[in-house]
Amino acid sequence: MSSTSSVTAIDGSAREGGINWSAVYKFSLTAIAYPLMGIAVMVALWWLGGWMIANNPDTSSFADFAPAPAFARLLDLVANGYVLEATIPSLERIGLGLLWAALLGVPVGVAIGLYAVVREVSHVPFQFLRMISPLAWMPIAVLAFETWDGAIVFLIAVAAIWPILFSTAQGVRRIDPLWFKVAKNLGADGSQMLRRIILPAIGQDIFAGVRLAVGVAWIVLVPAEYLGVTSGLGYAINDARDTLEYDTLAAMVVVIGIIGFFLDGICVSMIKRLSWHAEG
């Protein structure tokens, strides 16, 4: 049998019935098996921690942190609408905070990327400000805004603006200067340069910054909602802690993790969509 015939036979067996079984196997591992293994390890460690807590007389009152009570309570909270009721206000605050961060961070980032003077003047103040914990601004936010919601949105925006700003600036600095020269030679003005060259070129960088911003903002959200509001995921956790409902507390932590995971997935999808390089 010739080498060509052997390759054909192997390829035919691999693609029996028109299905590439090698690709199916690889997809099953990467998309299903490996994630499930990771989840299994995480739940096993959680269960072990719950078992240790339950069997320690000093901590047995916290036994409802274990997976079984938490997931049972989670099903109840989903069924009675409590999860949805707590999630919607938090998503609204996150959305507004990210919107303000993008509206401020993208233009400033573009200016920093384009103009060396702006970059040098802003470097020290911005590096100083970004190192301050967003939660340190709580007293100022409470004084500056008339509503608790306004204060929370401000804290989220403060946390989210820096990843967006610096990622945008880095994206602008990576643009090939020849593109600007060609655009000028073709008669493009400033607004056309922005719309036709800069924004399309940095779209992926902006969403990469948004992805980082979502992670930071999602972390800040919970303690920020410890303020005077009576809604949201952070409030639900604080209320469960005060009422010693540890199964509810653990269930809401799971909810926060799931929602955060899907928000990150949306950002990853947008980054891939705006990538100029097709994945192999």
PyMOL commands that set and color helices and strands:
alter all, ss='L'
color gray80, all
select helices_A, chain A and resi 3-14+16-18+21-54+60-65+67-79+82-114+116-130+134-144+148-173+177-185+190-224+233-242+246-273
alter helices_A, ss='H'
color red, helices_A
deselect
rebuild
show_as cartoon
